[in-house]
Amino acid sequence: MRIVLIGASGTLGSAVRKELATQHEIITAGRKDADVQVDISSPESIRNMYQSIGQVDAVVSTAGRTFFGPLTELTPENNEITILNKLKGQINLVLLGIDYVQDKGSFTLTTGIIMDSPIIGGASSAIAGGAIRAFTQSAAIELPRGIRINNVSPNVLVESMEQYGPYFPGFEPVPASRAALAYRKSVEGAQTGQTYTVY
Ligand SMILES: NC(=O)c1ccc[n+]([C@@H]2O[C@H](COP(=O)([O-])OP(=O)(O)OC[C@H]3O[C@@H](n4cnc5c(N)ncnc54)[C@H](OP(=O)(O)O)[C@@H]3O)[C@@H](O)[C@H]2O)c1
């Protein structure tokens, strides 16, 4: 399959790329160090990305910046970082990408454990995760031409523990390579409207 992977250079994206590249052609996308440049916070940039790559069998997103911080420091302005990137950015990849996905192709988005198991500082990220899960379920029953959509909700990654560990006391981190399997399941399988939790 021909797959565009947005966020391919990231911690999670690198593992997903490694998992999928064994069997598929991967086009990497991101703001830098990628086959195609895209900033998912900009619909115009997403349109340009699709125009430059053309038809694909699958769109996989492991991109999505969020604001991390205590609720008392969550302002309308910094909440916008999450909404523009992880939430609207990923949803716009779907809305603007439908015409570029082949019949029976798929979209796979990224959520995260915070939407099910709250942590201090995670409210903004949880908003995005919950909304994307709801969007996944709704879009699945309306996408045309047999196109499927799922999202993957990983636990905190082993590879991210140095950075995020203190925010996740008592959580059992998962290797990014294990989370990556869920993306393969979404891309190569037949299910739609699913949230694959890797907890
Ligand atoms: N790490 C974890 O433990 C973990 C656990 C559960 C869920 N998640 C979720 O997984 C996603 C990825 O996390 P990560 O830790 O892998 O992040 P990361 O290492 O910071 O990687 C983010 C990736 O997305 C790209 N990116 C960032 N902003 C972008 C934008 N506006 N447009 C296009 N590409 C953009 C980055 O490349 P450029 O900078 O070149 O654009 C990079 O490739 C996030 O939504 C996160 O909430 C992560």
The ligand as an SDF file (V2000), in Angstrom:
LIG
                    3D

 48 52  0  0  0  0  0  0  0  0999 V2000
    4.8130    9.7730   23.5720 N   0  0  0  0  0  0  0  0  0  0  0  0
    3.8920    9.1930   24.3040 C   0  0  0  0  0  0  0  0  0  0  0  0
    4.1560    8.6020   25.3730 O   0  0  0  0  0  0  0  0  0  0  0  0
    2.4670    9.1860   23.8280 C   0  0  0  0  0  0  0  0  0  0  0  0
    1.5290    8.3530   24.4630 C   0  0  0  0  0  0  0  0  0  0  0  0
    0.2040    8.3820   24.0400 C   0  0  0  0  0  0  0  0  0  0  0  0
   -0.1690    9.2300   23.0100 C   0  0  0  0  0  0  0  0  0  0  0  0
    0.7610   10.0240   22.4250 N   0  0  0  0  0  0  0  0  0  0  0  0
    0.3170   10.9110   21.3560 C   0  0  0  0  0  0  0  0  0  0  0  0
    1.0010   10.5720   20.1750 O   0  0  0  0  0  0  0  0  0  0  0  0
    1.2170   11.7310   19.3810 C   0  0  0  0  0  0  0  0  0  0  0  0
    2.7120   11.8070   19.0420 C   0  0  0  0  0  0  0  0  0  0  0  0
    3.4590   11.8580   20.2310 O   0  0  0  0  0  0  0  0  0  0  0  0
    5.0640   11.7660   20.2010 P   0  0  0  0  0  0  0  0  0  0  0  0
    5.5000   11.6210   21.6160 O   0  0  0  0  0  0  0  0  0  0  0  0
    5.4980   10.7870   19.1760 O   0  0  0  0  0  0  0  0  0  0  0  0
    5.4090   13.2560   19.7190 O   0  0  0  0  0  0  0  0  0  0  0  0
    6.7840   13.7820   19.0740 P   0  0  0  0  0  0  0  0  0  0  0  0
    7.9150   12.8770   19.3540 O   0  0  0  0  0  0  0  0  0  0  0  0
    6.8770   15.2190   19.4960 O   0  0  0  0  0  0  0  0  0  0  0  0
    6.5050   13.7120   17.5070 O   0  0  0  0  0  0  0  0  0  0  0  0
    5.5450   14.5260   16.8960 C   0  0  0  0  0  0  0  0  0  0  0  0
    5.6100   14.3200   15.3960 C   0  0  0  0  0  0  0  0  0  0  0  0
    4.5830   15.0940   14.7770 O   0  0  0  0  0  0  0  0  0  0  0  0
    5.1680   16.0570   13.8960 C   0  0  0  0  0  0  0  0  0  0  0  0
    4.3960   17.2990   14.0680 N   0  0  0  0  0  0  0  0  0  0  0  0
    4.2830   18.0570   15.1950 C   0  0  0  0  0  0  0  0  0  0  0  0
    3.4890   19.1100   14.9750 N   0  0  0  0  0  0  0  0  0  0  0  0
    3.0950   19.0200   13.6790 C   0  0  0  0  0  0  0  0  0  0  0  0
    2.2800   19.8240   12.8400 C   0  0  0  0  0  0  0  0  0  0  0  0
    1.6870   20.9560   13.2860 N   0  0  0  0  0  0  0  0  0  0  0  0
    2.0900   19.4510   11.5640 N   0  0  0  0  0  0  0  0  0  0  0  0
    2.6700   18.3300   11.0870 C   0  0  0  0  0  0  0  0  0  0  0  0
    3.4600   17.5200   11.8190 N   0  0  0  0  0  0  0  0  0  0  0  0
    3.6660   17.8680   13.1040 C   0  0  0  0  0  0  0  0  0  0  0  0
    6.6160   16.1940   14.3300 C   0  0  0  0  0  0  0  0  0  0  0  0
    7.4840   16.5360   13.2710 O   0  0  0  0  0  0  0  0  0  0  0  0
    7.8370   18.0880   12.9320 P   0  0  0  0  0  0  0  0  0  0  0  0
    8.2410   18.7150   14.2480 O   0  0  0  0  0  0  0  0  0  0  0  0
    8.9190   18.0120   11.9100 O   0  0  0  0  0  0  0  0  0  0  0  0
    6.5770   18.6710   12.3820 O   0  0  0  0  0  0  0  0  0  0  0  0
    6.9210   14.7680   14.7730 C   0  0  0  0  0  0  0  0  0  0  0  0
    7.1940   13.9630   13.6400 O   0  0  0  0  0  0  0  0  0  0  0  0
    0.6880   12.9260   20.2030 C   0  0  0  0  0  0  0  0  0  0  0  0
   -0.6190   13.2060   19.7970 O   0  0  0  0  0  0  0  0  0  0  0  0
    0.6840   12.3870   21.6080 C   0  0  0  0  0  0  0  0  0  0  0  0
   -0.2860   13.0120   22.4290 O   0  0  0  0  0  0  0  0  0  0  0  0
    2.0660   10.0120   22.7980 C   0  0  0  0  0  0  0  0  0  0  0  0
  1  2  1  0
  2  3  2  0
  2  4  1  0
  4  5  1  0
  4 48  2  0
  5  6  2  0
  6  7  1  0
  7  8  2  0
  8  9  1  0
  8 48  1  0
  9 10  1  0
  9 46  1  0
 10 11  1  0
 11 12  1  0
 11 44  1  0
 12 13  1  0
 13 14  1  0
 14 15  2  0
 14 16  1  0
 14 17  1  0
 17 18  1  0
 18 19  2  0
 18 20  1  0
 18 21  1  0
 21 22  1  0
 22 23  1  0
 23 24  1  0
 23 42  1  0
 24 25  1  0
 25 26  1  0
 25 36  1  0
 26 27  1  0
 26 35  1  0
 27 28  2  0
 28 29  1  0
 29 30  1  0
 29 35  2  0
 30 31  1  0
 30 32  2  0
 32 33  1  0
 33 34  2  0
 34 35  1  0
 36 37  1  0
 36 42  1  0
 37 38  1  0
 38 39  2  0
 38 40  1  0
 38 41  1  0
 42 43  1  0
 44 45  1  0
 44 46  1  0
 46 47  1  0
M  CHG  2   8   1  16  -1
M  END
$$$$
